[in-house]
């Protein structure tokens, strides 16, 4: 039997251990470019404790010590002694995933392809020197096919006018679809309908530069989805590339399709070529131009489209050319 004093000492000791453990876990910090995730190497979405004893990875679950209860992140204990301590509640990192919105299924590929190609014609990248011949523009990357890329105007009002033109073209060329789905333009990722019924394209926000539109094409050149590339200087937590999709505004989701960079020359000889996989359609277009001996694919990120990649690369020689931060 313990005396009252001994019991009190033991309770105090346990509380100190728990407090120390809690302090470690609650020292959660969002990752950044200077302190990327220790698991996936990316500068966003994930979290680390201040002393780097625990990582909370939003991309990798395999091999994790456990999954977080709320967001099902992979939790990796770098300090193995912490595994011996009782599991404590902690404040999960909140930087990164947008709220979970119900994803709207996109329009059929034929319609998406038509709207996106019309966007490229009405607002081509060639109208903006900063996107084509400026620093880090298409020409500096070795790409001269400016017509294959588009641009979103910098102001919300210009984008709204462009969206109105594209809605009219959609209604004229796909009347059955428009009759069945009066708000069908919102089934094209990136477009959405305001409360007043106006069609909008991307965010109601003005930018100092136009945004480059980078298409993700299937083997036959049909545009499945698009990414945006932001020009100019960005804040530390900002991304250079984003999918042209706004789930929060009830716009359709773009998914994470593969981009076939060799779509202009895709044919029977493609079967014999080794496969090269990289991140981002723009990068893969550069590879396809300078290394045509490869069948080059782009994925949106290293955690995307694994099942599809396995399917199309089975039996082939594969080269991985991921970003250096991987």
Secondary structure, DSSP 8 states (H G I E B T S, - for coil): ---HHHHHHHHHHHHHHHHHHHHHHH-EEE--SSS--TTT--SSS-EEETTSSEEEESS--TT-SEE-TTT--EEEESSGGGGGS---------SS-------B----HHHHHHHHHHHHHHTBGGG-HHHHTSTTSTGGGT---GGG-EEE-SSHHHHHHHHHHHHHHHHHH-HHHHHH-TTGGGGSTTEEE-TTS-EEES-S---SS-EEEEEEE-TTS-EEEEEEE--S---TT--SEEES--GGGT-B------EETTTTT-SGGGGGS-EEEEESHHHHHHHHHH-TTSEEEEESSTTS-HHHHHHHHTTS-EEEE--TT-
